Amino acid sequence: MPLQRFSLKRRLIGVILLSSVVALSVTYAALLAYEFHAFREGTAHNLTALARIIASNSSAALIYDDKALAEENLAALRSEPDITAAALYDQHGRLYATYPAKGAPANLPLSPGKEAMEFRGGRLNLFYPVVQDQRYAGTLYLTSDLGEMYGRLRIYGGVLLVVLMGSMGVSLFLSNFFQRRISGPILELAAMARLISEQKNYAIRARSPSDDELGDLTGAFNAMLDQIQASHSEAERARDEALKASRAKDDFLAALSHELRTPLNPVLLLASDAAARPDLPEAIRADFDLIRKNVELEARLIDDLLDLTRITSGKLVLNGRLIDPLRVLEDAIETVRPEAAAKRIAFSLALGSGQPMVWGDSVRLQQVFWNVLKNAVKFTPEGGWITVAMREDSESGRILITVADNGIGLTGDEIPRLFRVFSQGAHADGEPHRFGGLGLGLAISRTLVELHAGTIRVASDGRGKGATFIIDLPLASTQTETLRSSPGPAASPSAARVPRERSILLVEDHAPTRTILARMLQSRGYRVLTAASIAEARVSAAGGGIDVLISDIGLPDGSGYDLMAELSARFPLKGIALTGYGMEHDLDDSRRAGFAAHLTKPVRIQMIDDALGLIFQEGRS
Amino acid sequence: MRLRPFARRLRSWATVVMAAFCCIYGRAAPTASEVQLKAAFIFHFTQFISWPAHTFEDPNAPFVIGIVGDEPIDEALTEMVRGERVDGHPLQVRRLSRPADAANCQIVYSSGDGEEKFRAARFHGEPVLTVGETEGFLQSGGMIEFITEHNHVKLRINLPAAKAASLQISSKLLRVAQVLSPE
């Protein structure tokens, strides 16, 4: 990140530096080239002028053969330190005089060349004719060492180099100073963009630095932020609304299931009571039993719907403990046995002999088994068979429950859809409602099995070839905590078993349920006080002597939990909670409030009998 | 008229050959070398000395070099000046037999016996350059004298005499000569 932040600055400085250095270098190179040329021209000019004077002065010496004079003329070159050698040739081309007169360089040309000047090997060589009165009298040769010229050029170049370095320093300083006007706003913008994307705060705005393109950029950036902010807040609003709508739907479904269950309550109480009355004729009792079964099925469907809302809202929580899956499975088999018997379906069981334990919620696990078995019974034709097997695999630490049938089976397409919500398999499309149900059972079962860290899958060889469901659950570490075989309370509804008159305070705001339940309890020999609200209950309880409180939880003026807590603090009484919600936290709240039993409406009268039996048995012991 | 380069080179070669000849034969023929040299010296005087403007009344008049005496310089000098001009005046070489003839000359060279006849001759301010080779020539009013030292021909110049004749001698020439100043 810091590297990136500086790269723009560096690049700007680099561009400015490079441009100025290139411009200066070109300028200095041109200056140097000009100076070089000027130096050469100047040197050549000086040498020519010198040659003209010496040649002019030497004409008489050559013509009148005065060697001393010729040498004397050349000796005047001492004042020109650049000129290292010189010579005079007579008109016949013979070397006549040299400079220096003694020890003249050996490389002097032996004969004169044509009038010419040439730069060679760091020297400037010149042949100049000696002419007197337009007559050729000889040739002068001069050679000038250009070392000094080159030396001066070197110094000049060095000075330019120093100036170039200085210029670069100044340029670096200035570019570092000025680049901020360009990079500053861009870096600020980049930092702001980073801040916005990190904080998701779209209300931040960049300040516009100037009226130029950078200002335009900032303006465009801010306009973009406006749009993002608008669409973001719109999206947030839409999400909030969707959440609210979803919550409303959940609440609605919960309320709906509650409202749907409540009317079933008195019906189930009545039907279950009547079906068990020995004083009624067998045919009548069978009719009541049919009513009871259908009410229970209705309640089951409503429960499924409620479970589904819990699953979709992630509120389904297991009430886990160590349980015996064999027992749970046997209970589930018992619940479907009557149906299977009605279709003359043969059950064969291979449940093993061990006592494996799993961690789980027995109610939920039974729901799973019940769903699978119910499914098998439903899709197996009359006279078919169902095999239930349970096998313990201690090596992998798992237990396999297999339910196989010879029913209509499944096609390959149907298998993956089977455990999805609202999917009953393709055969349901052709003949809707032939098999009934909402198709929620298996979807809920899968979720429940997964909550138990298990898997559920199905195998089938195809249509008409039956199906096999395999449920796979992890074994609990085989601790020796065996299930206490709870003493099955006497299922007998006989009122005669009540040893003395017990007082029950029944608090229920649903009038039909209250009336019927009160009548039934009275018929069992209990003294029953009724109340439709907490306020009434307080009045009724004020006199004391109440043994058991049976209370609805959702009361018009408060919660049954509060009532239980309040009364149990004042009186030594036990409680049974009746609730239409049946949610897991309800169970916890129920226990915390001091209820001994928690029954989900609609209830069969036998369930209340069992609960009361348990309470009074404990009280006796 | 300028000499064409070829002709000049040819003449230079001739000089070289003669000089070489002199060297080979040593003192056997110094005269030939000296004569040649003196002819050249005399001819070159026309380049270093300026005659006054009124010297020639006729612009086409020749520039005459007169020769007096027994030195056989005529031929060499004639050869030297052929085709040459001084300020547009064609050069001529004449042998003078009497002093009066010298009046029309611009240069008079006298040698040996002949000099005696002209030594006394005075041109009374006429712009005539007198050149001689005998000792005492300058003392008797001559302007330029050839002297031979160590086999080298040198010049001596009587500057007052030349000035009296309105002749301008180039400093270059003065530098190669011994100059007799006015006292």
Interface residues (C-beta under 8 A of the other chain):
Chain A: S56 N57 S59 A60 A61 I63 Y64 D65 D66 L69 Q91 H92 Q132 D133 Q134 R135 Y136
Chain B: R2 R8 S12 T15 V16 L37 A40 F41 H44 T46 Q47 F48 H152 V153 L155 S170 K172 L173 R175 V176 A177
